[in-house]
Amino acid sequence: MSGTPDLGPMPQRVTVGVDQVRRLVDDQFPQWSALPVRPVDESGWDNVTFRLGDTMVVRLPSAAEYALAVDKEQRWLPALAARLPLPIPAPLAKGRPDDGYPFSWSIYRWLPGEPASAGGISDPVRFALDLAALRGVDAADWETALDAPWDGVDVWFHGDVAPGNLLLDGGELAAVIDFGTCGVGDPSCDLAIAWTMLTADGRKVFRERLSVDDAAWARGRGWALWKTLIACTRADEEARRVLDEIFSG
């Protein structure tokens, strides 16, 4: 199989502000009406995120395509939490569409930490090993990646293992967030982080710890290439750094 898939039109994102979130919380969860609402420093693409007091976070899907993840996370995060070696978000409540906001939304417990960055990691090899441990749950170039076979054994995957979804504390991996694209199937999408975040040494131990075969490694490299080429269209210097990692192996 080869070629580039048609991903369809860009999602139509909605705008959500502090005042609207304040009303949603007050109307549906009055027990938390006294807690302040404020935007986080860096919100993601799929969700608009706000702090609720000091211990909670409100996440609202930014488009209809991402709203499907609310029920998935509400169902599966509690089950995954007991099986993963790192903290993940804990759903506390599910909100309904209201006050002009059209989708279901969630309140989670706040996880401390800062988004991962190459400069913020104290030990790249240790980070790679900790990251590899996430794959413990049972459940190249572009053409090479597309043509690489898959053995068809379905396993659990996160679906968006990216720097912004990995939290650091003291330079070490402390938590993983944003499970909206998690599922069961070919887990090679989770290997892209080997090039987008890990060093060459980290990439080596990451692959060894997971016993990744050549075909899966090629598919993961293809995922990394796809993600990075999208960023390159924005003249992103970090994307160019990642391309160097991809083409170096």
PATI-156013 format. One record per residue: x, y, z of N, C-alpha, C in turn. Coordinates in Angstrom, 3 decimals. Example, Ala and Ser with C-alpha at 12.3 -4.5 7.8 and 13.67 -1.06 7.14 Angstrom:
<sites>
        nu        nv        nw       cau       cav       caw        cu        cv        cw
    13.190    -5.690     7.800    12.300    -4.500     7.800    13.200    -3.300     7.800
    12.850    -2.250     7.080    13.670    -1.060     7.140    12.900     0.030     7.870
</sites>
This chain:
<sites>
        nu        nv        nw       cau       cav       caw        cu        cv        cw
     0.844    -1.193     0.000     0.000     0.000     0.000     0.875     1.236     0.000
     0.515     2.220    -0.820     1.277     3.452    -0.845     0.351     4.593    -1.183
     0.872     5.806    -1.072     0.062     6.985    -1.345    -0.218     7.749    -0.078
    -0.814     8.906    -0.240    -1.121     9.773     0.890    -2.622     9.776     1.136
    -3.091     9.439     2.360    -4.524     9.386     2.627    -5.142    10.768     2.625
    -6.430    10.820     2.257    -7.190    12.063     2.304    -7.733    12.232     3.711
    -7.247    13.227     4.432    -7.650    13.441     5.820    -8.889    14.311     5.945
    -9.424    14.783     4.824   -10.643    15.569     4.875   -10.389    17.002     5.288
   -11.468    17.781     5.428   -11.326    19.195     5.783   -10.878    19.385     7.228
   -10.310    20.533     7.514    -9.923    20.862     8.882   -11.168    20.982     9.759
   -11.108    20.515    11.009   -12.244    20.661    11.916   -12.603    22.133    12.134
   -13.885    22.398    12.273   -14.363    23.745    12.565   -14.358    23.941    14.077
   -13.389    24.668    14.573   -13.196    24.819    16.018   -14.108    25.901    16.582
   -14.535    25.675    17.825   -15.385    26.640    18.516   -14.530    27.464    19.472
   -15.025    28.632    19.821   -14.345    29.510    20.773   -15.004    29.369    22.140
   -14.186    29.190    23.164   -14.686    29.059    24.529   -13.895    30.006    25.417
   -14.581    30.760    26.256   -13.923    31.710    27.138   -14.173    31.423    28.604
   -13.475    32.149    29.457   -13.574    31.949    30.901   -15.003    32.140    31.393
   -15.686    33.183    30.931   -17.041    33.464    31.414   -17.995    32.320    31.082
   -17.861    31.757    29.898   -18.735    30.650    29.514   -18.459    29.413    30.359
   -17.185    29.121    30.602   -16.832    27.985    31.451   -17.337    28.208    32.869
   -17.238    29.436    33.341   -17.750    29.773    34.671   -19.236    29.438    34.791
   -20.004    29.798    33.781   -21.444    29.529    33.810   -21.733    28.028    33.724
   -20.990    27.320    32.882   -21.193    25.879    32.765   -20.944    25.179    34.095
   -19.857    25.528    34.753   -19.536    24.912    36.041   -20.576    25.290    37.086
   -20.937    26.567    37.169   -21.894    27.020    38.184   -23.246    26.334    38.027
   -23.695    26.184    36.781   -25.017    25.606    36.540   -25.052    24.103    36.765
   -23.980    23.411    36.374   -24.013    21.950    36.408   -23.313    21.343    37.617
   -22.364    22.066    38.180   -21.624    21.557    39.341   -21.510    22.659    40.392
   -22.642    23.031    41.001   -22.639    24.155    41.948   -21.728    23.939    43.149
   -21.374    22.687    43.433   -20.464    22.434    44.552   -19.086    23.040    44.312
   -18.780    23.370    43.052   -17.482    23.958    42.719   -17.609    25.412    42.260
   -18.749    26.025    42.505   -18.999    27.378    41.996   -18.113    28.435    42.647
   -17.567    28.148    43.813   -16.711    29.130    44.486   -15.268    29.084    43.995
   -14.924    28.085    43.195   -13.541    27.940    42.743   -13.276    28.823    41.529
   -12.122    29.464    41.468   -11.811    30.327    40.320   -11.566    29.515    39.052
   -11.899    30.104    37.909   -11.646    29.521    36.590   -10.639    30.401    35.867
    -9.594    29.790    35.333    -8.599    30.557    34.579    -8.011    29.669    33.490
    -7.643    30.239    32.362    -7.066    29.424    31.283    -5.682    28.909    31.664
    -5.316    27.758    31.127    -3.966    27.244    31.338    -3.002    28.027    30.453
    -1.724    27.928    30.771    -0.722    28.670    29.998    -0.663    28.201    28.550
    -0.759    26.881    28.343    -0.683    26.325    26.990    -1.816    25.326    26.805
    -2.836    25.724    26.063    -3.948    24.822    25.770    -3.620    24.024    24.515
    -4.237    22.852    24.383    -3.966    22.010    23.229    -4.836    22.359    22.038
    -4.759    21.533    21.004    -5.545    21.751    19.792    -6.922    21.105    19.900
    -6.975    19.871    20.398    -8.240    19.138    20.440    -9.187    19.652    21.515
    -8.631    20.224    22.566    -9.437    20.696    23.688    -9.010    22.093    24.113
    -9.978    22.844    24.642    -9.690    24.117    25.296    -9.693    23.831    26.794
    -8.654    24.245    27.492    -8.429    23.796    28.863    -8.351    24.964    29.830
    -8.975    24.772    31.006    -9.003    25.798    32.044    -8.734    25.152    33.398
    -8.036    25.866    34.254    -7.883    25.439    35.642    -9.175    25.735    36.394
    -9.552    24.835    37.285   -10.688    25.029    38.188   -10.163    24.883    39.604
    -9.947    26.011    40.263    -9.266    25.977    41.543    -7.826    25.531    41.363
    -7.281    24.911    42.401    -5.883    24.467    42.346    -5.730    22.983    42.047
    -6.824    22.224    42.113    -6.696    20.769    42.022    -7.460    20.142    40.869
    -8.136    20.960    40.048    -8.938    20.401    38.961    -8.700    21.158    37.658
    -9.113    20.522    36.561    -8.975    21.119    35.236   -10.232    20.806    34.432
   -10.695    21.791    33.670   -11.854    21.627    32.794   -11.351    21.528    31.357
   -11.767    20.480    30.647   -11.354    20.296    29.248   -12.599    20.230    28.378
   -12.647    21.100    27.374   -13.796    21.194    26.487   -13.344    20.957    25.046
   -13.890    19.953    24.361   -13.501    19.707    22.971   -13.674    20.957    22.120
   -12.717    21.188    21.243   -12.731    22.398    20.424   -13.486    22.223    19.110
   -13.893    20.983    18.779   -14.622    20.728    17.537   -15.386    19.417    17.676
   -16.373    19.226    16.804   -17.206    18.024    16.873   -16.372    16.756    16.733
   -15.334    16.803    15.897   -14.492    15.621    15.683   -13.805    15.172    16.965
   -13.536    16.088    17.871   -12.827    15.754    19.103   -13.772    15.441    20.257
   -15.062    15.757    20.094   -16.024    15.539    21.173   -16.246    14.056    21.453
   -15.990    13.207    20.457   -16.158    11.769    20.656   -15.221    11.226    21.731
   -14.137    11.932    21.989   -13.144    11.452    22.954   -13.621    11.569    24.392
   -14.629    12.390    24.656   -15.075    12.604    26.035   -15.562    11.298    26.653
   -16.495    10.625    25.994   -17.013     9.371    26.543   -15.929     8.304    26.612
   -15.035     8.289    25.628   -13.944     7.310    25.641   -13.068     7.490    26.876
   -12.670     8.724    27.161   -11.809     8.969    28.318   -12.553     8.701    29.622
   -13.818     9.085    29.689   -14.596     8.834    30.899   -14.678     7.336    31.199
   -14.767     6.532    30.152   -14.887     5.085    30.347   -13.553     4.417    30.638
   -12.516     4.772    29.862   -11.300     3.976    29.877   -10.194     4.485    30.791
   -10.151     5.763    31.086    -9.056     6.249    31.933    -9.044     5.593    33.313
   -10.191     5.425    33.990   -10.135     4.730    35.282    -9.599     3.305    35.164
    -9.912     2.618    34.062    -9.415     1.253    33.887    -7.921     1.234    33.600
    -7.443     2.189    32.797    -6.021     2.239    32.463    -5.165     2.674    33.644
    -5.712     3.512    34.502    -4.922     4.089    35.596    -4.287     3.023    36.474
    -5.010     1.942    36.710    -4.493     0.889    37.586    -3.439     0.029    36.904
    -3.287     0.173    35.597    -2.397    -0.706    34.843    -1.173    -0.003    34.274
    -1.112     1.300    34.403     0.008     2.059    33.852     0.964     2.489    34.958
     2.247     2.606    34.637     3.251     2.909    35.664     3.371     4.384    36.012
     2.619     5.260    35.326     2.691     6.699    35.560     1.293     7.252    35.789
     1.181     8.376    36.504    -0.138     8.995    36.678    -0.734     9.432    35.345
    -2.047     9.283    35.227    -2.794     9.776    34.075    -4.006    10.533    34.604
    -4.682    11.318    33.763    -5.812    12.105    34.261    -6.916    11.234    34.852
    -7.512    11.719    35.942    -8.618    11.022    36.589    -9.899    11.816    36.361
   -10.874    11.271    35.613   -12.126    11.996    35.394   -12.910    12.144    36.697
   -13.373    13.355    36.966   -14.157    13.629    38.162   -15.618    13.888    37.844
   -15.900    14.417    36.654   -17.276    14.741    36.291   -17.371    14.905    34.781
   -18.583    14.679    34.271   -18.865    14.886    32.846   -19.963    15.930    32.706
   -19.666    16.999    31.968   -20.639    18.055    31.747   -21.423    17.834    30.465
   -22.568    18.460    30.372   -23.426    18.328    29.191   -23.392    19.617    28.367
   -23.788    19.556    27.108   -23.871    20.774    26.292   -24.845    21.776    26.915
   -24.460    23.049    26.924   -25.327    24.076    27.526   -24.715    25.446    27.264
   -25.500    26.479    27.454   -25.047    27.867    27.391   -24.306    28.175    26.086
   -24.780    27.604    24.999   -24.162    27.857    23.705   -22.968    26.985    23.388
   -22.526    26.184    24.359   -21.425    25.252    24.076   -22.037    23.922    23.641
   -21.668    23.370    22.470   -22.443    22.282    21.862   -22.045    20.852    22.206
   -20.993    20.642    23.019   -20.492    19.286    23.220   -20.465    18.919    24.702
   -20.373    17.608    24.962   -20.067    17.166    26.319   -18.641    17.580    26.670
   -18.356    17.708    27.957   -17.041    18.151    28.403   -16.719    17.469    29.722
   -15.499    17.642    30.209   -15.049    16.885    31.381   -14.318    17.761    32.389
   -14.376    17.310    33.625   -13.547    17.866    34.697   -12.645    16.744    35.198
   -11.350    17.035    35.283   -10.356    16.063    35.715    -9.580    16.599    36.916
    -8.926    15.673    37.579    -7.972    16.102    38.597    -6.734    16.671    37.899
    -6.216    17.779    38.421    -5.042    18.436    37.845    -3.791    17.614    38.124
    -2.970    17.429    37.095    -1.685    16.756    37.249    -0.570    17.787    37.144
     0.251    17.924    38.171     1.340    18.905    38.105     2.429    18.462    37.145
     3.177    19.427    36.668     4.282    19.148    35.757     4.294    20.156    34.631
     5.333    20.089    33.821     5.466    20.979    32.674     5.621    20.144    31.408
     5.125    20.630    30.260     5.246    19.852    29.027     6.698    19.484    28.735
     6.896    18.282    28.255     8.251    17.797    27.999     8.924    18.596    26.892
    10.211    18.800    27.066    11.054    19.420    26.043    12.425    18.780    26.132
    13.143    18.789    25.027    14.463    18.156    25.010    15.373    18.754    26.077
    15.308    20.066    26.252    16.164    20.711    27.233    15.743    20.483    28.668
    14.492    20.079    28.877    14.000    19.887    30.233    14.220    18.498    30.785
    14.673    17.558    29.961    14.867    16.172    30.393    16.250    16.021    31.007
    16.306    15.553    32.244    17.594    15.465    32.937    18.420    14.268    32.475
    17.780    13.144    32.173    18.482    11.929    31.749    17.730    11.344    30.552
    18.186    11.604    29.324    17.451    11.154    28.137    17.249     9.642    28.062
    18.220     8.864    28.521    18.087     7.413    28.466    17.044     6.934    29.469
    17.086     7.465    30.690    16.083     7.114    31.699    14.686     7.497    31.231
    14.570     8.664    30.611    13.292     9.119    30.076    12.766     8.127    29.039
    13.645     7.655    28.159    13.236     6.705    27.126    12.743     5.399    27.740
    13.405     4.920    28.780    12.988     3.681    29.440    11.646     3.858    30.142
    11.457     4.999    30.797    10.172     5.266    31.450     9.049     5.336    30.425
     9.348     5.927    29.288     8.350     6.043    28.229     8.006     4.671    27.654
     9.012     3.829    27.507     8.779     2.480    26.983     7.874     1.673    27.902
     7.923     1.953    29.208     7.106     1.206    30.163     5.617     1.398    29.928
     5.238     2.465    29.250     3.822     2.698    28.975     3.236     1.647    28.047
     4.069     0.963    27.301     3.581    -0.036    26.361     3.361    -1.383    27.030
     3.379    -1.430    28.346     3.248    -2.698    29.044     1.824    -3.184    29.193
     0.827    -2.455    28.712    -0.562    -2.866    28.848    -0.943    -3.777    27.685
    -1.497    -5.020    28.044    -1.948    -5.909    26.972    -3.193    -5.320    26.318
    -3.649    -5.469    25.674    -4.855    -5.105    24.970    -4.666    -5.373    23.483
    13.180     5.524     7.909    12.311     5.090     6.877    11.917     6.302     6.064
    11.427     5.922     5.164    10.883     7.009     4.371     9.399     6.761     4.248
     8.705     7.678     3.572     7.255     7.597     3.537     6.783     6.286     2.906
     7.329     5.889     1.791     6.888     4.669     1.124     7.214     3.441     1.967
     8.392     3.417     2.586     8.765     2.282     3.426     7.799     2.136     4.586
     7.433     3.258     5.189     6.507     3.223     6.316     5.141     2.685     5.892
     4.645     3.126     4.738     3.330     2.686     4.275     3.330     1.212     3.889
     4.453     0.726     3.358     4.528    -0.651     2.885     4.901    -1.643     3.986
     5.334    -1.159     5.149     5.775    -2.052     6.219     4.596    -2.875     6.739
     4.748    -4.206     6.825     3.630    -5.056     7.252     3.375    -4.953     8.747
     2.157    -5.302     9.129     1.761    -5.369    10.540     1.238    -6.767    10.793
     1.592    -7.379    11.919     1.199    -8.764    12.172    -0.264    -8.901    12.562
    -0.964    -7.789    12.728    -2.392    -7.843    12.999    -2.764    -8.097    14.439
    -1.806    -8.196    15.344    -2.110    -8.410    16.755    -2.459    -7.064    17.383
    -3.704    -6.919    17.819    -4.149    -5.657    18.395    -3.611    -5.493    19.810
    -3.034    -4.326    20.089    -2.595    -3.987    21.440    -3.065    -2.569    21.753
    -3.005    -2.215    23.028    -3.409    -0.884    23.455    -2.411     0.155    22.964
    -2.917     1.323    22.539    -2.026     2.435    22.210    -2.628     3.742    22.718
    -1.760     4.705    22.995    -2.179     6.031    23.445    -2.709     6.851    22.278
    -1.992     6.869    21.175    -2.441     7.537    19.971    -1.869     8.917    19.731
    -1.353     9.557    20.764    -0.776    10.901    20.586     0.322    11.129    21.616
     1.319    10.248    21.614     2.459    10.410    22.528     3.338    11.509    21.961
     3.111    12.720    22.435     3.798    13.911    21.935     4.333    14.704    23.115
     5.336    15.562    22.897     5.914    16.323    24.009     4.879    17.052    24.859
     3.857    17.627    24.235     2.860    18.362    24.994     1.974    17.502    25.864
     1.978    16.188    25.633     1.168    15.271    26.430     1.987    14.481    27.441
     3.259    14.802    27.564     4.149    14.194    28.553     4.575    15.275    29.535
     4.346    15.043    30.823     4.660    16.048    31.834     5.929    15.678    32.582
     6.786    16.666    32.763     8.034    16.488    33.498     7.924    17.095    34.884
     8.596    16.465    35.835     8.740    17.016    37.179    10.179    16.755    37.603
    10.944    17.817    37.802    12.345    17.655    38.147    13.151    17.009    37.041
    12.747    17.215    35.792    13.474    16.659    34.664    13.149    15.222    34.337
    12.206    14.616    35.081    11.837    13.222    34.848    10.385    13.122    34.401
    10.064    12.064    33.665     8.699    11.834    33.218     7.804    11.598    34.423
     6.767    12.436    34.572     5.936    12.388    35.767     4.502    11.976    35.490
     3.994    12.223    34.290     2.602    11.903    33.987     2.390    11.941    32.481
     1.309    11.317    32.049     0.901    11.314    30.645    -0.547    11.770    30.578
    -0.861    12.667    29.656    -2.209    13.216    29.552    -2.752    13.042    28.133
    -4.013    13.440    27.953    -4.697    13.499    26.654    -4.793    12.133    25.988
    -5.739    11.339    26.459    -5.967     9.996    25.941    -7.138     9.947    24.962
    -7.480    11.079    24.365    -8.632    11.136    23.483    -8.526    10.278    22.243
    -7.308     9.960    21.813    -7.133     9.122    20.623    -6.657     7.715    20.971
    -6.765     7.308    22.230    -6.336     5.963    22.606    -7.245     4.931    21.941
    -6.721     3.726    21.787    -7.507     2.684    21.158    -6.776     1.360    21.191
    -7.259     0.420    20.394    -6.657    -0.902    20.288    -6.405    -1.178    18.810
    -5.185    -1.571    18.480    -4.833    -1.821    17.089    -3.331    -1.836    16.912
    -2.860    -1.257    15.814    -1.426    -1.172    15.522    -0.821    -0.047    16.362
     0.102    -0.364    17.277     0.634     0.655    18.184     1.793     1.468    17.627
     2.104     1.326    16.340     3.293     2.006    15.813     3.177     3.523    15.879
     1.943     4.045    15.966     1.794     5.500    16.087     2.486     6.032    17.332
     2.559     5.210    18.386     3.195     5.652    19.625     4.716     5.645    19.542
     5.265     5.104    18.467     6.721     5.076    18.316     7.279     6.374    17.762
     6.429     7.240    17.239     6.916     8.485    16.633     7.734     9.316    17.610
     7.427     9.204    18.894     8.131     9.987    19.910     9.621     9.654    19.932
     9.995     8.485    19.420    11.410     8.104    19.386    12.232     9.103    18.589
    11.620     9.731    17.589    12.323    10.731    16.775    11.948    12.162    17.161
    10.708    12.375    17.583    10.273    13.741    17.873    10.768    14.247    19.218
    11.201    13.339    20.117    11.630    13.771    21.444    12.938    13.132    21.900
    13.160    11.865    21.603    14.305    11.157    22.172    15.602    11.464    21.428
    16.710    11.338    22.159    18.035    11.430    21.551    18.368    10.102    20.879
    19.494    10.059    20.173    19.903     8.814    19.519    20.090     7.697    20.539
    20.725     8.007    21.686    20.908     6.994    22.730    19.568     6.575    23.320
    18.699     7.558    23.559    17.379     7.242    24.086    16.573     6.400    23.108
    16.681     6.715    21.823    15.968     5.963    20.798    16.424     4.501    20.793
    17.704     4.279    20.985    18.253     2.916    20.970    17.690     2.084    22.121
    17.718     2.628    23.346    17.227     1.844    24.482    15.708     1.710    24.442
    15.026     2.714    23.897    13.572     2.659    23.739    13.190     1.481    22.847
    13.878     1.357    21.711    13.580     0.252    20.794    13.943    -1.090    21.415
    15.088    -1.150    22.084    15.514    -2.407    22.692    14.546    -2.851    23.776
    14.111    -1.920    24.618    13.216    -2.274    25.719    11.878    -2.802    25.201
    11.410    -2.244    24.079    10.126    -2.669    23.519    10.253    -3.823    22.527
    11.487    -4.211    22.184    11.726    -5.277    21.192    10.969    -5.000    19.895
    11.140    -3.791    19.372    10.430    -3.373    18.163    11.120    -3.957    16.930
    10.354    -4.646    16.081    10.947    -5.209    14.869    11.096    -4.128    13.794
    11.756    -4.499    12.693    12.061    -3.515    11.651    10.806    -2.918    11.026
     9.775    -3.745    10.822     8.556    -3.249    10.176     7.851    -2.221    11.057
     7.708    -2.531    12.339     7.053    -1.589    13.250     7.870    -0.308    13.385
     9.186    -0.456    13.416    10.061     0.717    13.522     9.910     1.614    12.293
     9.784     1.004    11.123     9.593     1.779     9.894     8.256     2.513     9.914
     7.209     1.851    10.421     5.906     2.514    10.495     5.950     3.667    11.490
     6.616     3.455    12.617     6.747     4.536    13.592     7.516     5.720    13.032
     8.553     5.418    12.274     9.329     6.489    11.641     8.467     7.259    10.642
     7.589     6.536     9.958     6.671     7.196     9.037     5.708     8.127     9.753
     5.195     7.691    10.916     4.346     8.572    11.719     5.101     9.837    12.106
     6.348     9.688    12.522     7.147    10.853    12.919     7.355    11.794    11.740
     7.619    11.215    10.572     7.837    12.032     9.382     6.574    12.809     9.023
     5.433    12.143     9.071     4.157    12.796     8.741     3.884    13.966     9.683
     4.009    13.713    10.995     3.753    14.775    11.971     4.701    15.955    11.774
     5.946    15.647    11.477     6.951    16.702    11.389     6.815    17.514    10.114
     6.459    16.874     9.019     6.277    17.618     7.774     5.114    18.599     7.873
     4.094    18.258     8.650     3.004    19.207     8.886     3.543    20.452     9.570
     4.389    20.250    10.584     4.969    21.394    11.300     5.888    22.198    10.396
     6.552    21.520     9.464     7.476    22.220     8.565     6.761    23.256     7.705
     5.486    23.043     7.436     4.749    24.020     6.631     4.606    25.344     7.359
     4.855    25.333     8.674     4.787    26.573     9.455     6.183    27.137     9.717
     7.180    26.667     8.989     8.564    27.133     9.157     9.020    26.954    10.598
     8.727    25.791    11.146     9.021    25.482    12.538    10.456    24.958    12.645
    11.309    25.637    13.418    12.704    25.211    13.561    12.801    23.879    14.288
    11.920    23.640    15.272    11.927    22.365    15.974    11.613    21.230    15.006
    10.725    21.462    14.058    10.407    20.438    13.065    11.632    20.080    12.239
    12.423    21.050    11.912    13.630    20.773    11.138    14.643    19.971    11.959
    14.695    20.228    13.259    15.563    19.429    14.128    15.106    17.976    14.133
    13.784    17.769    14.233    13.252    16.412    14.251    13.516    15.704    12.928
    13.402    16.414    11.824    13.708    15.798    10.527    15.139    15.282    10.487
    16.052    16.027    11.071    17.439    15.562    11.139    17.523    14.243    11.907
    16.750    14.126    13.009    16.734    12.886    13.789    16.160    11.739    12.956
    15.076    12.018    12.232    14.436    10.975    11.424    15.382    10.459    10.346
    16.018    11.362     9.635    16.865    10.950     8.518    18.200    10.373     8.979
    18.538    10.597    10.256    19.762     9.992    10.789    19.519     8.572    11.285
    18.260     8.164    11.323    17.930     6.810    11.748    17.349     6.745    13.126
</sites>
